[in-house]
């Protein structure tokens, strides 16, 4: 059969009762990390220092920059990449079990990825140049053959290659911007909406599609490998592994992020260039470890929730994870009207700690909305759109 074979019919959304808890918990919690990791990049009008944090931080902002650099910055997107790969692994297993041939599943993954690239490009042009949806869609398009059909050993090699390449790219992430730069993302301080949109697309193409995809493809491959072992689908069976990975990964991430945290928090004088480059590598590799560790920690939490009611907070996090694409896009719908210069421009006056509180409040509001839509029996609008784009209205609705 050739690559022109039709993709398999959509079997419909997995019933809520049949969904694995751990991936959805991880996706819901991940969105808090992403909100915190992104919000400081919306600030402008101040000198920019390490990792895009304001170079003139003082008081409480120093502590916020230190802690976020160690536990959030460069840690959220590796977790996102791992979970995206895990989802591809689950999708592949599900469709192969329904009788679909490998070539059809590969085409399905590429088709879905292509629509994700389109959604991401629109998101970047209209709202946020740090969009990650299109980045992972591009990886799905380029790597579908490997992610769907490669042997486990090939996935491991790809993961190792990606982590090594990401570590090398980490040399660049430790360097602060040139003197006189007052916004990590130039589009944030442009008052003309049309011009800002053009800048956002340029930022997304360079920093997103190129740099971020090269930095995260290894974690996507690792996520597929984990899905094949059903590590998060059956966390009880892998409890010992999850405990070791959670403690080791998060601990390594915190320690490896400390040097960069001290720089971003302006707690120590900036050392020589060589030490700054080393701090960038440590921070990046530590981020990979922390991302895997966070996923393992959510797997352990899922074991606890499997034997007791989730409660209102746990249930809201689960609902958010089941609508992760919609919830991710919703963050931009809050940040963008408030912070850039072409909108209300609050990014010029907010302190770092205030921006971080905004991120937490935004995530909490998204949780409430997710819980309400879960109770009403509605799926996320972005999830519905992506399904219809991937399968077509008739084929999708016929099986839901």
N, C-alpha and C positions, 0 to 999 in steps of 0.2 A: 504494500500500500504506500502511496506517495504522501508527501506533506500537504497535498491539496485535499486530503480527506476531511469531511465535515467534522467539526468538534462534537463530542458526545452531547446528548440532550441533557438539559439541566434537570437533575433529580429533585430540585427544590431545596429550600433552606433546611438545614438540620434541625429537627425539633429541639426546643430548649432543654427538655429533659434528657436528651441524648448527647448534648454538648459537653465536652470536657471542661471542668471548672477552671483548671490551672491556666490554660491559655487566655481565657476571657478575663480572669482576675488580673493576669499580668498585663493585658492590654489596657484594662481600665486604670490600673495603678501607673502604668507607663505614661499615660497622658498627663498625669500630674508632673512627672519628671520632665516631659517635653515642654509643658507650659513654663516651668521654671527655667529650663535651659534656653528657651527662646526669648523670654520677655526682656532680658537685659539688652538684647540686640536691637530692640525697638527704641532704645534710648539714644539721644543725639544732643548735640550742642555742648558736649564736654570732651576734653582730650580722652582718647581711647588707649587703654593699656592692654595687658595680657588677656588673651582669650576674649577680647571684645568688651571686657568690663571697663567702666570709667576709670581713668587714670588718677582722678582726684577723689577717690573714695575716702571717707573719714567716718569715725564713730561706728555706728551699727553697720554701715555699709561694708566696712572691712570684714566683719565677721560673716556677713551674708556672702560676700564674694569668696571668702575662704571655704566656707561649708559647701556652697553650691559647686565650686570647682572640684572639690573632693568627692562629692556624692552624686552630683547631677550632671554637670557640664561634661560632655563627651562620654557620658554613660547612658543617656536616654536613647540615643539613636542606635548604638549597638544592640540594646535590648529590642528596639523596634525592628532592626534588621533580623535578629534571631527569630522573633515571633513571625515576621513575614515569611521567612524560610520555613518555619514550622507549619504555617498555614498552607504553603505550597505542598509540603509533604503530606498533610492531612487530605488536601484536595486530591492529590495523586492517588493516595490509598483508597479514597472513597470512590473515585471514578473507575479505577482498575477493578475494584470489587464489584462494580455494577456491570462489568463486562467490556468496558471501553478499552481499545487498544492504545498502546503507548504513544503511537504517532498522533492519535487524536487528542490525547491528553496534553502532549507537547503543544499542539496547535491551540488548544484551549488556554493554556497558561500564557502563550504569546499574545493571543487575542485579548485576554483580560489585562495583560500588562500594557498593551498598546493603548487601551482605553484609559488606564491609570496615568500614562504619560500625558494624554490629552487633558484629563482632569487636573493633573499637577501643573501643567502649563497655564491653564486658565486660573488656577489658584495663585500661581506666581505672578501672573500679569495683573490680576485684579487686587490681590491682597498681600501676599507674603512670599518674598523671594527665597526664603528658607524652606520652601515646600519639599517634603520628602516623598509624597505619594508618587510623583512622576519619576523620582530616582529609582524607587524599587520597582516601578512598572518597567523602566528601561532594563533593569537587571533581569526581570522576568522574561522580557523579549530576547535579550542576548544570551541568557544562560538556560533557557527552558530545556534544551536537550540534556544538559548535564544535571540540572536539578530534578528532572523527572526520571531519566533513565540511567544515569551513571551509577557505577558500583559504589559501595560505601567507601572503599579506599580512595577512589577519585574525589569524592566529596571531602574527605579528610584532607587530601593534598590541596584541594582548592581553598579550603578553610585556612590551612597553614600559610599558603601563598598570600591570601588576602590579609591575614594578620601581619605578616612580615611587611608587605607593601604599605599597609596602614601605618605601621610603626615608622617606616621611612618617611611617609608623608607627614607624620607627627613632628618631624624636624621643623617644618614650616609653621605649624600651629603655635609653637611657643614664641615666635617672634612677634613683638608688638607692631602695630601699624607705624607708618612714618610719622615724624613729628608734624603737628598741625592738623592731623585728621581728627574731626569732631564727631564722626559717626562710623561705627563699624560697617554699616550698610549705607552707602551714600544716598540710596533712595529714601531713607527715613527723613532727611533734612531738606528734601526738595518740595517746594510749596505747590508747584504746578502738577496736578494729577496725571496728565498725559505723559509728561516728561518722567515723572516718578515711575510710571508703569513701564516705560522703556528701560529705565535703569534696573527695575526689578527683574525683568526678563534676562538682561545681561548678567546680573548677579546670580540668577538661578542657573543659567546655562553653564557658567564657569564654576561657581562654588557648589552647585547642586549636582547637575547631571554628570559633571566630570569628576570633581574632587570627592564629593560624598559617595558616589557610586564606587570609585576606586578604593575608598576607605572602608566600605561596609560589605562588599560582596562575600568576603570570607565568613562573616557571621550569618549571612543568608544560607550559604552552603552548610554551615554547622547546624542551623535550624532544621534544614531538611533531614540531615543525619539524625538529629534528636527525634524528629517526628517518626522516622522509620523504626526507631526503638521504642516509640510510644512513651517517652519519658514523662511528658506532661499529661498525656491521656490517662496514664496509669501511675500516678505519683506514689501511691502506696507501695507498689512493687519496687520502686526506685528510691525509697525513703533515705537509705544510707548515702547513696550517691548524691541526692539532692542536698542533704545536710552538709556534706563535705564541700560541694561546689558553692553553696550559698555562703558558708563561713569563709572559705578560701578566696572565692571570687570577690566578694564585697570587701573583705579585709585587704586584699591586694589592691583593689581599686582605690580604697581610701588612702592607703600608704603611698601608692604610686602617684596619686593626685596631690599629695601634700606639697611638694616643691612648687608646682604651678599654682596651687592655692595660696601659698605665701606670697607669690609674685602678684597674682590678680588682686589680692587683698591689700597690697602695698604694705605688707607687714615686715618685709626685709628689703634692703636695697637691692636693686637689680644687679645680678652678677654679670660676669662676662658672657659673651655670646655662646661660647661652648657649653656652659652650664645651662643657659636658657634653652639651647637646642636639646640637650639631654633631658631637661624637664619636660619638653614637648613630647619626646618619645615615650618617657615613662607615663605621662598623662594619657597618651593615646592607648598604649598597650594596657594600662591599668583600666581604661574605660571598657575595653573588650572583656576583661576579667569581671569587672563589676556588672556589665550587662548580662553576662551569663549567670553571675551570682544572683542578681535580682530575679531572673527567670526561675532559678531554683528555689529562691525564697517564696515566690508565689506558688510554686508547686507544693511546698510544705504547708503553706496556708490553705491550699485547696484540700489537703488531707484532713485538716481540722474542720473545715466547713462541710466536708462530705458527711460528717457524722452529727451535725447540729444545724439548726436554722442559720442562714447567713446573716439575718438581722437587717435593719434598714440600710446601714452603711455598706455592709458587704453585698447586699442585693443591688444597691445602686452602682457599686463598682463593677459588678458582673454585668449589669445592664449596659453600662458605659462601654465595657470591653466588647460586648456583642454588637455595639454600634461604633466601633473605634474609628472608622473612616469619617462618619458624620461628626463624631465628637471632636476629632482632630481638626476638621475644617471649622467647627464652631468656635474654636479658640481664636482663630483669625477674625471672625466676625465680631469679637469683643475687642481684641487688641487694636485692630486697624482703625476703627473709627475714633479711638481715643488718643493714640500715641504718635503717629507720623506727622510731619509738618504739613502735609497736604490735607490732613483731617483736623482734629482738635489740637494737635501739637503738644499733648501733655508729656510726651517723651522727653521734652526739653527741660521740664521742671520737676519731674518725679525723681525722688531718691531711689537708689537701688532697692532698699528694703521695701519701699512703697510699691515698686513695680513687682517685686516678688509676692507681696500680699495680693496684688491684683491677679497674679497668675493663680494663686491658691483659690481665691474667690471665684475666678472664672471656672476652674476645674470643678469646684463645688456646685456651681450653677449648672454645669453640664451634667453632673451626676444626677441632680434633681430632674432635669429634663429627660435624661435617659431612663430614670426610674418611672417617670410618669408615662412615657411611651411604652415601656415594658408592660406596665399595668394595663394600658389600653390595648395591648396586643399589636402595636405598630412596629415595623422594622425601621432602621435608620434611613432617611431619605437618600443619602449618598450610597448606601448599600443597595437600595432598590434600583437606583439609577445605574450603578455599575453592573448589576445583574442583567438589567434590560439591555444595556449596551452590548454586553458580552453575548447574550443568547438571543436577543430579540424579544419583543413583547409577547408574541404568541407562545414561543417555545418556553419562555420563562414562566409565564402565568399558567400555562397548562399543567405545570408540575408542582405548583405551590399550593 
